[in-house]
């Protein structure tokens, strides 16, 4: 009789993994709450969708500049301490937002400065965080741990915007203060908990190299990705999907001017993709994808694009929620395939640098996609911008089916690399 497959309880048996997973959950919760508060606050001040795009650009530029050095640090230093200091930087970002809100300024440049600091912090915790999971559990438990991570992440994506929207409304209606103030205070408390949790994880280091840092070593992650066609296809496919499908950046405009649902409705809209992704992640945690991985990847990104188009043309709150739900389902499938493929294909000695490349492609594309959405909304209008983005996402899927036949034919995931 064959041994039973590892389950969620098997992953949670490991103390360091529990602290890591809970810390990432609280960090994501704070991040999602901030997304609601910053978006609503900026749009309430300026009424300009381009400023919503500039919020994304402010995060993108420092992230792009620092993520490759962040991967290098992840392969040279204690990945746990890298995450601790990065989250401390994000706590400072929230302090700046608190100061801005208390000052009552109508100039939004301090918000852009704070989000730039957030992007700098993410450039360091993202490669370290992605690279260290495989070190916290045995190889046979790793796919389950990835699924559980995704479940917790998407749960925070569901709960965070809803809490952010409710706190924002509560602050203005009951406490008679700027709603953003209450959201930022709670987010700061959550980040303090995150720092405490991650600091308690055992040190995690890659196999140490005695060689000095060189330019060749710095770009090793990029060389590795470009030498593995399935990995390159998976990472770049997600990049273009998120780049063109950045409808979430414009949700404050939809909530205020198209669907007329206010800050609580904005929180609900931001929650919908997380609900779809969380349910999908929970399913994948118990029944991970084992066959036809490439087809699942293309199907997930295709669904993401179609759902974006439907959301763009919808004027019904219910239809918009369903479209965003399906958007989250498609996104979670592609994220699951990409993450397993990248982590299992990569040797541990360069996993931080390869994770940095993946983060540069995927993580930065979120903010760059927000900027693209803000710019196109300024040029063409909000609805045409979202519809164009979704259609472009579908076009990329069709092009990649021909450009990356290796990814299309990918069946089973590789065995973990030593």
C-alpha positions in Angstrom: 0.0 0.0 0.0 1.4 3.4 -0.9 2.0 6.0 1.8 -0.7 8.7 2.1 0.0 12.2 0.7 1.1 14.8 3.2 -1.7 17.0 4.4 -2.1 20.5 6.0 -1.4 19.1 9.5 1.9 17.7 8.3 3.1 21.2 7.3 1.8 22.8 10.5 3.8 20.3 12.6 6.9 22.4 12.0 7.2 25.3 14.5 9.3 27.6 12.2 6.9 27.2 9.3 4.0 28.0 11.6 5.6 31.3 12.7 6.6 32.1 9.1 3.1 31.4 7.7 1.3 33.3 10.4 3.7 36.3 10.0 3.1 36.4 6.3 -0.7 36.2 6.9 -0.6 39.3 9.2 1.7 41.1 6.8 -0.7 40.5 3.9 -3.6 41.5 6.1 -1.9 44.9 6.8 -0.9 45.3 3.2 -4.5 44.8 2.0 -5.9 47.2 4.5 -3.4 49.8 3.4 -4.4 49.2 -0.2 -8.0 50.2 0.5 -7.2 53.2 2.7 -4.5 54.6 0.4 -6.6 54.2 -2.7 -9.7 55.8 -1.3 -7.8 58.6 0.5 -5.8 59.6 -2.6 -8.8 59.5 -4.9 -10.9 61.5 -2.4 -8.3 64.2 -2.4 -7.4 64.4 -6.1 -10.3 62.7 -8.1 -7.7 61.8 -10.7 -7.3 58.1 -11.7 -3.7 58.9 -12.8 -2.8 59.4 -9.1 -4.0 55.8 -8.4 -1.5 54.7 -11.1 1.2 56.8 -9.6 0.7 55.0 -6.3 1.7 51.8 -8.1 4.6 53.5 -9.9 6.0 54.8 -6.6 6.2 51.2 -5.4 7.5 49.8 -8.7 10.6 51.9 -9.2 12.4 51.2 -5.9 11.3 47.5 -6.1 12.8 47.2 -9.6 16.0 48.8 -8.5 16.5 46.8 -5.4 15.0 43.3 -6.0 18.1 41.8 -7.6 20.3 43.0 -4.8 17.6 41.7 -2.4 18.0 38.2 -4.0 21.8 38.5 -3.6 21.4 39.3 0.1 18.9 36.4 0.5 21.6 34.0 -0.7 24.4 35.5 1.4 22.6 36.4 4.7 20.2 35.0 7.2 16.9 35.1 5.2 14.9 35.4 8.5 16.8 38.6 9.5 16.4 40.1 5.9 12.6 39.7 6.3 12.7 41.3 9.8 14.5 44.4 8.6 12.3 44.7 5.5 9.1 44.5 7.6 10.5 47.2 9.9 11.0 49.4 6.8 7.3 48.8 5.9 6.3 49.8 9.4 8.1 53.1 8.9 6.1 53.5 5.7 2.9 53.3 7.8 4.3 55.8 10.2 4.7 58.2 7.3 1.1 57.6 6.3 0.0 58.3 9.8 1.9 61.6 9.9 0.4 62.6 6.5 -3.1 61.9 7.7 -2.7 63.7 11.0 -1.3 66.7 9.2 -4.4 67.0 7.0 -2.4 67.9 3.9 -4.0 68.0 0.4 -0.7 67.3 -1.3 -0.4 63.6 -1.9 3.4 63.4 -2.5 4.0 62.1 1.0 1.8 59.1 0.1 4.0 58.4 -2.9 7.1 58.6 -0.7 5.6 56.2 1.8 4.7 53.7 -0.9 8.2 54.0 -2.4 9.5 52.9 1.0 7.0 50.0 1.0 8.3 49.0 -2.4 11.9 49.0 -1.2 11.0 46.8 1.8 9.2 44.4 -0.5 12.3 44.1 -2.7 14.0 42.4 0.2 11.4 40.3 2.0 9.9 38.9 -1.2 13.0 37.0 -2.4 13.9 35.8 1.1 10.3 34.8 1.9 9.9 32.8 -1.3 13.3 31.2 -1.0 13.1 30.1 2.7 9.8 28.1 2.7 11.5 25.1 1.1 14.0 25.1 4.0 11.3 25.0 6.7 9.6 21.8 5.7 10.7 18.4 4.2 10.6 18.2 0.4 7.6 15.8 0.4 5.6 18.4 2.4 6.6 21.4 0.3 3.7 21.3 -2.2 1.2 21.2 0.7 3.1 24.1 2.4 2.8 26.2 -0.8 -0.9 25.5 -1.0 -1.4 26.4 2.6 0.7 29.6 2.1 -1.6 30.5 -0.8 -4.7 29.7 1.3 -3.5 32.0 4.1 -2.5 34.7 1.7 -5.8 34.7 -0.1 -7.7 34.6 3.2 -5.9 37.8 4.2 -6.7 39.2 0.7 -10.4 38.5 1.5 -10.4 39.7 5.1 -8.0 42.6 4.8 -9.9 44.8 2.3 -13.2 44.2 4.1 -11.6 45.2 7.4 -10.0 48.2 5.8 -13.2 49.4 4.3 -15.2 48.9 7.5 -12.5 50.7 9.6 -12.4 53.5 7.2 -16.1 54.0 7.3 -16.2 53.5 11.1 -13.5 56.2 11.7 -15.5 58.8 9.7 -19.0 57.9 10.8 -18.5 57.0 14.5 -15.2 58.3 15.6 -15.4 61.4 13.5 -11.8 61.3 12.3 -10.2 60.7 9.0 -11.0 57.0 8.2 -7.5 56.3 7.0 -6.1 57.2 10.4 -7.8 54.2 12.1 -6.7 51.8 9.2 -3.1 52.9 9.5 -3.0 52.5 13.2 -4.3 48.9 13.0 -1.9 48.1 10.2 1.1 49.4 12.2 0.1 47.1 15.1 -0.1 44.1 12.8 3.4 44.8 11.3 4.8 44.8 14.9 3.4 41.3 15.4 4.9 40.2 12.1 8.3 41.4 13.1 8.0 39.4 16.4 6.9 36.2 14.6 9.5 36.2 11.9 12.3 37.1 14.4 11.4 33.8 16.2 12.1 31.6 13.2 15.4 29.7 13.3 18.2 31.1 11.1 17.9 30.1 7.4 20.9 30.4 5.2 21.7 29.1 1.7 24.9 27.0 1.3 27.6 29.6 1.9 30.0 30.5 -0.9 33.5 31.6 0.1 33.9 33.5 -3.1 33.6 37.3 -3.1 30.6 38.9 -4.6 31.0 39.3 -8.4 28.9 40.7 -11.2 28.6 37.1 -12.6 27.2 35.9 -9.3 24.8 38.9 -9.1 23.2 38.0 -12.4 23.2 34.2 -11.9 19.4 34.2 -11.2 18.7 35.9 -14.5 21.0 33.5 -16.4 19.3 30.5 -14.7 15.8 31.7 -15.6 16.7 32.4 -19.3 18.3 28.9 -19.5 15.1 27.1 -18.4 12.4 27.7 -21.0 9.4 26.5 -19.0 10.5 28.7 -16.1 11.0 31.7 -18.3 7.6 31.1 -20.0 5.7 30.7 -16.7 7.3 33.8 -15.1 6.9 36.1 -18.1 3.3 34.9 -18.8 2.3 35.9 -15.3 4.1 39.2 -15.8 2.1 40.2 -18.9 -1.1 38.9 -17.4 -0.8 41.1 -14.3 0.7 44.0 -16.3 -2.4 44.2 -18.6 -5.0 43.0 -16.2 -4.4 45.6 -13.4 -8.1 46.4 -12.9 -7.8 46.4 -9.1 -5.9 49.7 -9.2 -9.0 51.4 -10.6 -11.5 49.9 -8.1 -11.8 53.2 -6.2 -13.1 54.8 -9.4 -15.6 51.9 -10.0 -16.7 52.0 -6.4 -17.2 55.8 -6.3 -18.3 56.7 -9.9 -19.7 53.6 -11.6 -21.1 51.2 -9.1 -21.7 53.9 -6.4 -21.0 51.6 -3.4 -18.7 53.8 -1.2 -15.7 52.6 0.9 -17.4 49.5 2.3 -18.3 48.5 -1.3 -14.7 49.2 -2.3 -13.5 46.8 0.4 -16.0 44.2 -0.9 -14.8 44.6 -4.4 -11.2 44.1 -3.4 -12.2 41.1 -1.4 -13.9 39.2 -4.3 -10.7 38.1 -6.1 -9.3 36.9 -2.8 -12.4 34.8 -2.2 -12.0 33.0 -5.5 -8.3 32.6 -5.0 -8.6 31.4 -1.4 -11.1 28.7 -2.3 -8.9 27.6 -5.2 -5.8 27.6 -2.9 -7.6 25.6 -0.2 -8.5 23.0 -2.9 -5.0 23.0 -4.2 -3.6 22.5 -0.7 -5.5 19.3 -0.3 -5.3 18.2 -4.0 -2.3 19.8 -5.6 -2.0 19.9 -9.4 0.1 16.8 -10.4 -0.5 16.4 -14.1 -0.9 18.8 -17.1 0.7 21.6 -15.2 1.3 23.7 -18.3 -2.2 23.5 -19.5 -3.5 24.5 -16.1 -1.2 27.5 -16.2 -2.5 28.7 -19.6 -6.1 28.1 -18.5 -5.7 30.1 -15.3 -4.2 33.1 -17.1 -6.9 32.9 -19.8 -9.7 32.9 -17.3 -8.0 35.9 -15.6 -8.1 37.9 -18.8 -11.7 37.0 -19.7 -12.9 37.9 -16.2 -11.2 41.3 -16.4 -13.1 42.1 -19.6 -16.4 41.1 -18.0 -15.7 43.3 -15.0 -14.8 46.2 -17.2 -18.1 46.3 -19.0 -20.3 45.5 -16.0 -22.5 48.1 -14.3 -24.0 45.6 -11.9 -22.4 45.3 -8.4 -23.2 41.5 -8.3 -21.9 40.8 -11.8 -18.7 42.8 -11.0 -18.2 40.7 -7.8 -18.6 37.4 -9.8 -16.2 38.6 -12.4 -13.6 39.5 -9.8 -14.2 36.1 -8.0 -13.4 34.3 -11.3 -10.4 36.6 -11.8 -9.0 35.4 -8.5 -9.6 31.7 -9.4 -7.6 32.0 -12.6 -4.8 34.0 -10.9 -4.4 31.4 -8.1 -4.1 28.5 -10.5 -1.3 30.3 -12.5 0.5 31.4 -9.3 0.4 27.9 -7.8 2.0 26.3 -11.0 4.6 29.1 -11.3 5.7 29.0 -7.7 6.1 25.2 -7.6 7.9 25.2 -10.9 10.4 27.9 -10.0 11.2 26.6 -6.5 11.5 23.0 -7.4 13.6 23.6 -10.5 16.1 25.9 -8.6 19.1 24.7 -6.5 19.0 26.1 -3.0 22.3 27.9 -3.4 20.8 30.4 -5.9 17.2 30.1 -4.9 17.2 33.7 -3.4 18.5 35.2 -6.7 16.1 33.2 -8.8 13.2 34.1 -6.5 14.3 37.8 -6.9 14.0 37.4 -10.7 10.6 35.9 -10.3 9.6 38.7 -7.9 11.0 41.3 -10.3 8.9 39.9 -13.1 5.7 39.2 -11.1 5.8 41.5 -8.1 6.8 44.6 -10.0 4.3 43.9 -12.7 1.5 44.4 -10.1 2.6 48.0 -9.5 3.5 48.7 -13.1 0.1 47.2 -14.1 -1.5 49.7 -11.7 0.4 52.5 -13.3 -0.5 51.3 -16.8 -4.2 51.1 -15.7 -4.0 54.7 -14.3 -2.4 56.1 -17.5 -4.8 54.3 -19.9 -7.8 55.3 -17.7 -6.6 58.9 -18.0 -6.3 58.7 -21.8 -9.2 56.5 -22.8 -11.5 56.4 -19.7 -11.8 53.9 -16.9 -14.0 51.2 -18.6 -12.0 51.1 -22.0 -8.8 50.8 -20.0 -9.9 47.8 -18.1 -11.5 46.1 -21.2 -8.3 46.7 -23.2 -6.2 45.2 -20.4 -8.3 42.0 -20.2 -8.3 41.6 -24.0 -4.5 42.1 -24.1 -4.1 39.4 -21.4 -6.0 36.9 -23.6 -3.9 37.8 -26.6 -0.7 37.1 -24.6 -2.0 33.7 -23.7 -2.7 32.8 -27.4 0.8 34.1 -28.3 2.5 32.1 -25.6 0.8 28.9 -26.6 3.0 29.1 -29.8 6.1 30.8 -28.3 6.6 28.4 -25.4 5.5 24.9 -26.5 7.7 23.5 -23.6 5.4 25.1 -21.1 2.3 24.0 -22.9 3.5 20.4 -22.9 4.7 20.5 -19.3 3.1 17.6 -17.4 4.6 16.8 -14.0 6.7 19.1 -11.8 10.4 18.4 -11.5 11.9 16.8 -8.3 13.4 19.3 -5.8 16.9 20.4 -6.6 19.6 19.9 -4.0 
